[in-house]
Amino acid sequence: MDVLRPVSRTPLRDRAYEALREAIVRGDLAPGAPVNDADLADGLGLSRASVREALARLCDEGLVETRPQSYTRVTRPVSRVVRDAATVVRVMHELAARTGVPLLGPEGVRAMREANERFAAAVAANDVDAALCADDALHHVLVGASGNHALAATIARYTPLIRRVERRLFGDAESCGSVDLHTRLIDACEAGDAEEAVRVTTEIWAALEQLADDAVEVAEVTGIPAPAVPSSMCAVLDCPGPTAGMP
């Protein structure tokens, strides 16, 4: 039928990449933990080729490190690397604010306020996952309004390097201060004041740069056993468990 369009399918290598990246960011695959493509492939129900491609991409992004014929393991955060990533992310969000505010309509402002309400509730409940999801949703409104795909791709590329540290921040009640900063940002957006939005954005993301100084201490892990593939990774992929056959 000509009126029907083919349904897009996410490549398996991308599904593997997304699941492994999430596991690393969440700490299910801890800093320093060894990873084995065969074990991961069995756990995810995917081919070793898909997993190897995903690991190569994660290696390029600094979340995995490998030495041929020796090891492949999750990287431990290094203060300088995390700080550099946080700086890049901050600058990209500043650009999103500068270019996105003039293009942001009432619906965008409303979406940001609703996201901030979800963020505040999640922080009060110490729900790390919900807080990060709401925080992402709030800032991505401006990223989307900017219409800059390179900007969005850069943020997606470097955010995981700081997210492992950021998760610890959102487990602390003191992070409630971010709700007020979000409110100031949203008010500036509603007023069409791009420069004030940039200033608040700088304040928000500069705090994450400071966190980088403690990244090594936060992520310090000793005596890590060889990990099994967490069952939560299969849920992310919406795939069957370790007994699944290869595609």
C-alpha positions in Angstrom: 0.0 0.0 0.0 1.5 3.3 -1.1 -0.1 5.3 1.7 2.0 3.3 4.3 5.5 4.3 5.2 8.1 1.8 6.5 8.3 1.6 10.3 11.8 2.7 11.4 13.7 0.3 13.6 16.6 1.3 15.9 19.8 -0.5 14.9 20.8 -3.1 17.4 24.2 -1.5 17.8 22.4 1.7 18.9 20.2 -0.2 21.3 23.2 -1.9 22.8 25.0 1.5 23.0 22.1 3.2 24.8 21.7 0.3 27.3 25.4 0.1 28.1 25.7 3.9 28.4 22.8 4.0 30.8 24.2 1.2 32.9 27.5 3.1 33.2 25.9 6.4 34.1 23.6 4.8 36.6 26.5 2.9 38.2 25.1 -0.6 37.3 28.5 -1.1 35.6 30.7 0.6 38.1 33.9 2.6 37.4 36.8 0.3 36.9 34.5 -2.8 36.3 35.8 -5.1 33.5 33.4 -5.7 30.6 33.3 -8.7 28.3 31.6 -8.5 24.9 30.5 -12.1 25.0 28.9 -11.8 28.5 27.2 -8.5 27.5 25.9 -10.0 24.3 24.5 -13.0 26.2 22.8 -10.8 28.8 21.4 -8.4 26.2 20.3 -11.0 23.7 22.3 -9.3 21.0 25.2 -10.3 18.8 28.8 -9.8 19.9 29.3 -7.6 16.8 26.6 -5.2 18.0 28.0 -5.0 21.5 31.6 -4.6 20.2 30.4 -1.6 18.1 28.7 -0.1 21.1 31.8 -0.6 23.3 34.0 1.1 20.6 31.6 4.1 20.6 31.7 4.3 24.4 35.5 4.0 24.3 35.6 7.0 21.9 33.3 8.9 24.3 35.5 8.2 27.3 33.2 5.9 29.2 35.1 2.7 28.4 38.8 2.1 28.0 40.5 -0.8 26.5 44.0 -2.3 26.0 44.3 -4.9 23.3 44.8 -8.4 24.6 44.6 -7.1 28.2 41.4 -5.5 29.3 38.2 -3.6 28.5 36.7 -1.8 31.5 34.5 1.1 32.5 36.6 4.3 33.0 37.0 5.9 36.4 36.0 9.6 36.3 39.0 11.9 36.2 38.5 15.4 37.5 40.1 17.1 34.5 38.1 15.1 32.0 34.8 15.6 33.8 35.5 19.3 34.2 36.3 19.7 30.5 33.1 18.0 29.6 31.1 20.1 32.0 32.6 23.3 30.5 31.6 22.2 27.0 28.1 21.3 28.1 27.8 24.7 29.9 28.8 26.6 26.8 26.4 24.7 24.7 23.5 25.4 27.1 24.5 29.1 27.1 24.3 29.1 23.3 20.9 27.3 23.5 19.6 30.0 25.8 21.0 32.9 23.7 19.5 31.5 20.5 16.5 29.7 21.8 14.9 32.4 24.0 13.9 34.7 21.1 12.2 31.7 19.4 10.5 30.3 22.6 6.8 30.7 22.7 4.3 30.4 25.5 4.0 26.6 25.1 7.8 26.3 25.6 7.7 28.4 28.8 4.8 26.3 30.1 6.7 23.1 29.4 9.7 24.4 31.3 7.5 25.3 34.3 5.9 21.9 34.3 9.3 20.3 34.2 10.5 22.4 37.1 7.5 21.3 39.1 8.4 17.7 38.4 12.0 18.4 39.3 11.1 20.0 42.6 8.9 17.1 43.6 11.5 14.5 42.6 14.2 16.2 44.6 12.0 16.4 47.6 11.4 12.7 47.3 15.1 12.0 46.7 14.0 10.3 43.4 17.3 10.7 41.4 16.0 9.2 38.1 12.9 11.4 38.1 14.9 14.5 39.0 17.4 14.0 36.2 14.6 13.3 33.7 12.8 16.5 34.6 16.0 18.5 34.6 16.8 17.2 31.1 13.3 18.0 29.9 13.5 21.6 31.2 16.8 22.4 29.5 16.0 20.5 26.3 13.1 22.9 25.7 15.6 25.6 25.0 17.9 23.2 23.1 15.0 22.3 20.9 13.9 25.9 20.4 17.4 26.8 19.2 17.0 24.5 16.3 20.8 23.8 16.4 21.3 20.1 15.8 25.1 20.3 16.3 24.5 21.9 19.7 22.1 19.2 20.7 24.5 16.5 19.5 27.4 18.0 21.5 25.4 18.1 24.7 24.3 14.4 24.2 28.0 13.5 23.5 29.5 15.0 26.7 26.7 14.9 29.3 27.2 11.2 30.2 30.8 12.0 31.4 29.4 14.3 34.1 26.1 12.5 34.8 27.8 9.9 37.0 28.9 12.7 39.3 25.6 14.7 38.8 23.6 11.7 40.1 25.3 12.0 43.5 24.3 15.7 43.6 20.6 15.0 43.0 20.6 12.6 45.9 21.4 15.5 48.2 18.5 17.7 49.5 20.8 20.7 49.1 20.2 20.4 45.3 16.8 21.9 45.9 18.5 25.2 45.3 18.5 24.3 41.6 14.7 24.8 41.7 15.1 28.5 42.3 17.7 28.8 39.6 15.4 27.1 37.2 12.6 29.5 38.2 14.9 32.5 37.4 15.8 30.9 34.1 12.1 30.4 33.2 11.2 33.9 34.2 13.9 35.3 32.0 12.7 33.2 29.1 9.1 34.4 29.6 10.3 38.0 29.6 12.3 37.4 26.4 15.5 38.4 28.2 18.1 36.2 26.5 21.1 37.8 28.2 19.6 37.1 31.7 18.8 33.6 30.6 22.4 33.1 29.6 23.6 34.5 33.0 21.4 32.1 34.9 22.4 29.2 32.7 26.0 29.9 33.4 25.3 29.8 37.1 23.5 26.5 36.9 26.1 24.7 34.9 29.1 26.2 36.6 28.1 24.3 39.7 28.6 21.1 37.8 32.1 22.2 36.9 32.9 22.5 40.6 31.6 19.0 41.2 34.3 17.7 38.8 36.9 18.5 41.5 35.4 15.7 43.6 34.8 13.3 40.7 37.5 10.8 41.6 36.5 10.7 45.3 32.9 10.3 44.4 33.5 7.4 42.0 36.2 5.6 43.9 35.6 1.9 43.8 37.7 -1.0 45.2 37.5 -4.7 45.0 35.0 -4.8 42.0 34.0 -8.3 41.0 33.4 -9.1 37.3 29.9 -7.9 36.9 26.9 -9.8 35.5 24.7 -7.9 33.1 22.0 -6.1 35.2 18.5 -7.2 34.4 17.6 -3.5 34.1 19.6 -3.3 30.9 17.2 -5.8 29.3 14.3 -3.6 30.3 16.0 -0.6 28.7 16.3 -2.6 25.5 12.8 -4.2 25.8 14.5 -7.4 25.0 14.4 -10.9 26.5 16.9 -12.0 29.1 20.2 -13.9 28.9 18.7 -17.0 27.2 17.7 -15.0 24.1 19.1 -16.1 20.8 21.3 -13.8 18.7 19.7 -11.7 16.0 
